[in-house]
Amino acid sequence: MKLTRHSMIPFLLFILSASAFAQDLPIPGVSPSRDVPNAHLSPDPATEYKVVFDFVMNDDNLDDPYPMLPLVARYVNTLANMGVPKENRKISIVMHRGSGLIGLNNDEFRARHDGKDNPNIELINQLHAAGVTFHLCGQYFQGPGKGDRLRDAIQVDNLDDPYPMLPLVARYVNTLANMGVPKENRKISIVLHRGSGLIGLNNDEFRTRHDGKDNPNIELINQLHAAGVTFHLCGQGMISRGLEESDLLDAIQVDYWALTTLIELGRQGYVKI
């Protein structure tokens, strides 16, 4: 694109103002989530967000910060970027099992990790300055255990059958109905992200991305939607995969970010499975 003399000034002003705004974010150098036009369930500046992050995953890579720390930093900056003031950001981190040692001072960390420096200190201090509280399990403090690695989101490897969790949801819906729970009392939502993000594609787009194979999830998604189940697709993942809303089934709602959707649904009383 060729910039004319008249278009150069507003362009430079935009760059300068955006850069200045980025410097005002609580955690320097961490980008907030990207804007998703017309996204549902975006953070609300007037809402108080009480969120706890459970740091249970093991981390064998001692050269980089604990994997969940940058995610929390991104969430903090996203809330700030969306206008949520510091007093409405009530964010806590619970450290235990696999994460119990990331809060050690550098001398103790080096003593326990072959002389390596603690890569988490700077980000922990920045998060703490931004109002995030850190809670270490006292039982772990007395005797650190090995902890277990959390499972990643299920990846869709078998494209001939529906996504593994969909039949489980269908069974739960039918169980509630069979026990006499009316439709208006069945508030069930599915959040699609990471490994499951592409199951909501319409058949044309699915075939384009999967060697001509039909989307085996369409019938069950439509049946669940007709039964009152809502589907929420992560808007950040949609952008990363180069998707448009026209690529999706009608049953799929695009939300701002899976993380903010899970938090908002939790605030509304939904139980995460």
N, C-alpha and C positions, 0 to 999 in steps of 0.2 A: 504494500500500500504506500503510495506517495503522499507525504505530508506537505501541504502547502504552507505558506507563511502564515495564513490566517488560522489554519488548523493546528499549527505547532504549539501555540501558546496555551490553549485549553488542554491539549494533550499533556504538556509539561506540568501544568497546574494539577491535573489529575494524578500524575505520577508522584508529584511532591506531596500532595495531600494524602494519597494512599500510603506512602512511605511513612509520613508523620503519624498517621493513625496506627500503622502496624507497630510503631515504637511504643505506643501507649498500651499495648496488650500486656497482661500481667507477666507472661512467660516470654522473655526475649527469644527470638529465633525460631519459635514454633508457630506454624501457620494454623489459623482456625479452619474449620471445615468450610468448604466452598459453598457459594450461594447456589441454591436450587430454586429456580423460579416457580412460584405457585405451589411450593412444597407444603404439605400438611405437618402439623405437630412440631413446628419450629419453636425454639425457646422463646418464652414470654418475659420481657423485662420486669413485669409486675408480679411474677411468680417467685416464690422462695423455693429453691431447689436443694433438697436434703438428699444427698447421694453418698452411698458408701461403696467403695471399690474393695473387693476381697482379693488381696494379693496372695494367692495360694500356689501359683505355678512355679516350678523349678526353673532356674536360669543357670545354664552351664557356661554361658559366654560372659566372661568377666571383663571383656574389653569395652562393652557397650552398656548403657544403663539398662536396668531391669525392663523387660518388654512392655509392661503395663504403664510405666511412668510417663513415656511420651504420649500415650493415649489420654491419660489424665490431664497432662499439660494441654493437649489439643482441646479437650473438653472445656477446661477452664478458659482458654482463649476464645473458644467458640461462644461460650456464654457471654463473656465480656464484649466480644465483637457484635453480638446481637443485642447489646444494651443492658444485660443483666448486671446490676451493681454488685459490688463485693459483698455487701451485707445480705444479699439474697443468694449467695453462692455458699451453701453449707456442705462442704465436700470433705469426706474423711477417707483415709486409707487404712485398712487393717492388714498388718504384716504378720504372717505365720507360715509354718511349714516351709515351702520352697523360697519364700521371700524374706525369711526372718533376719538374714544377715546383711541386707542391703543398707540398713541404717547405721552400720558400724562406723566409728570415726576411722580416719585413714590409717592410723598406726595399727589399730586392732585388725582392720581388714587386711592390711599387708601381712601381718603376722599369721593370719589364717589362710591366705591365698597366695603363697609362694612369692611374696614381695610385690604383688600387683596392687596398684592404687584402686581405690573404690570409685568406679565410674558414675556412681549415682549421686554423689554428694552435691554437686552443683545444681542438678535438677530438683533434688529434694529440698534444698535451701530456697530455690526459686518458688517452688510450690508452696512451701511453708510461708514465705513472705506474701504469697497471693491469698493466704487464708486457709489453705488445705491443712488438715490435722492428720498426724500419723500416729497409729496405735499399734504397739508391738505386743504380741501375746506373751503374757508373763510365764506361762508354762513352757513356751519355746525358749524364753530367755534363760530358764533354769536348765534346759537340756535340749538343744536344737536337734530336730529330727531331719530325716531326708526329704519328706514331703513327696507328693505325687504330681505328675504333670497333668494339667487339664487337657481334656480332649479338644481338638480343634473342631470348628463347625463341620458337620458332615459334608463331605465332598460328593458330588453326584458323578459317580463313575459308571454306573449302569444306566444307559439312556433308553433301555427297552422297558423299564418298569417305572412307576411313579416314585417320586422322592420318598425315601424311607419313612419320614415323619408324617406324611400326609395320611396314610391309612390309619395310623395311630390316632390322629386328630378325628378322623371320620368315625372311628370306633368309639371315641369319647363322646362325640356328639350324639351318636345313636344310643349310647348307654344312658346319657342324661335323658334323652327323649323316652327311652324305654322305662325309665324310673319315674316318668311323669313330670319332668322339668319342662315347662313350656318354653317356647322359642324366645319370648321376651326376657326370660331369666337366664338364657345361655349367652353370655357375653364372652365370645372366644375370638382371639386375634392371633394371627401368625405374622411374625416379623421375618422378612426375607433379606438375607445379607450373606456376604462371603460365599461359601460353597453352595448356598441355595438360591442365590440372586437371579439365576437365569431360568428357573423353572416356571416363572410367570410370563415368559415370552409367548407371543402369539405364534401360531404354527409356522408361518412364513419366515419369521425372523429366527425361530429355533432351528428350522431346517437349514437356513443359511449358515448358521454357526456350528452345526453338528452333522456335517457330511450328509445332508439330505434326510436325516432321521426326523420323524414326527415327534412332537412334544407329548410324552406319555402322561403328563400331569394335567392336561387341559380339562378332561372330563371330570376328574375328581375335584379340581380347584373350583370349577363352575358349580358342582353339586354342593360343595362346602359353602361357597358364597351364597347360594340360594337358601342354604340352611341357616344363614345369618353370620357365618364366620367372615371376619374382615382380614384382608391381606395388606401388609405394609412393606413396601420395598424401600431399601436404603437409597436415598437420593445421591449420596456420595459414591456409592458403588455403581449406580446407574451412570453417573458422569464418567467414572473411571473406565467403564466398559463401552463407552461411546453409544449408549442407548438413548432413544427418544421415547416419549410416552406412547407414541403411535406403534412402537414395537411390542407393547405389552397387552396382556389380556384386559378386558374391561373390568375384571374383578380386582385388579391390582391398583392400590393407591400408592402414590409416590410420596414418601415422607422426607424430611430434611436429612436425617442421619439415623441409622439404626440405633445408635447409642442413646440419642435423645428420645427416640420413640419408646425404647424399653424403659427409660426412666419415667417418661410421662405416663405410660400405661401403668407402671408401678405406683405412681402417685394417685392414679384413679382407682387403685385397689386390685388391679390384675395380679395374678400369681404367675410367676415365670416358671415354666417347665423346661 
